[in-house]
Amino acid sequence: MRYFWRVLSYVFHPLLVPIAGTVSYFLVTPKFNPLAIQSGNILPIFILTVIIPIIFYLILKNLGVVKSVFAPTIKERKYPLYLSMIIST
């Protein structure tokens, strides 16, 4: 059961949900949007939800603010949360 919850948490990770939602939208409505428009929408969403948070994490790790990906303490969780709030506004 523990393995199931772990797989579920990776599948529904906040970095992947916006991309999965966008791709599923375009799969449901393929005839209304050409491929160029679909890729033009998926690429910025991928950059904003995956690439930029990974870069911010690497910067925070190099600065010594975050020690691991899992951020076990509240102090380590604050800065990535603040940065993601700034990105999403």
Steps between C-alpha positions, in 0.01 A plus 500: 500500500787733576636448148160594355490830690855582398423442131182703536690790655748502211226487237306788657805708587432876474768535234331249271129574545487819285675326212279192531191721504612690191587184309172333597310811387666487161434126473130555568472786248751415224298627204462854631870579548780445248824342613690831490260660747511194725878500519497877542285456811670194648855639483445809720303294751785248512755776551300672775402187691806276460814676382484818710420320831789259441734793434377674817555180698856470371566864591357451850705182544820680398420783743452245778137595566369154404685182590292237315219472248255392771562811717436335837480817709260792475789741461612318185148498357437872532725630225395257224138573589555876478678463166222284357242755614693774320524289183130417493375857542 
